[in-house]
Amino acid sequence: MPTQFTDHVSLPAQSKTKLVNRYSEYNRVVRSTVGESGEHNDPATEDLLTEVLRGTKLDIWFLERHANVGVLTDAA
């Protein structure tokens, strides 16, 4: 018989904020690497990193919404 989960993992607000901040920093690093790939005329790497960036931005969006953290990343 499957178990139904009714409780959510509870973290202190400070931990949630740190988690979102770490993902945001990773997002910034990936974004700058996308730019560097373009400067080095490497479209394959640029395309790959663009997909990574999309996933990371989505992860940040989910974390911010579910953690109820007021840390917002850049709008780009």
C-alpha positions, 0 to 999 in steps of 0.5 A: 500500500503506497504511503501518502506524504502530507508533510513538507520538508521544513527549513529555516528561512535563512537556509532557504535564502542561502539555497536560492542565492547559491543557485543564483550565483551558479546561474550568473556563472553559467550566463557569463560562460555562455557569453565567453563561448560566443566570444570564442566562436563556439556555437555548440558550447554556447547552445549547450550552456544556453539549455543549462541556463534555461533549466537553472532559471526554472529551478531558481523560479521553483525554489523562490516560489516554494521556499517563499523567499524574497530573493529575486534573480535578474529578469533576463 
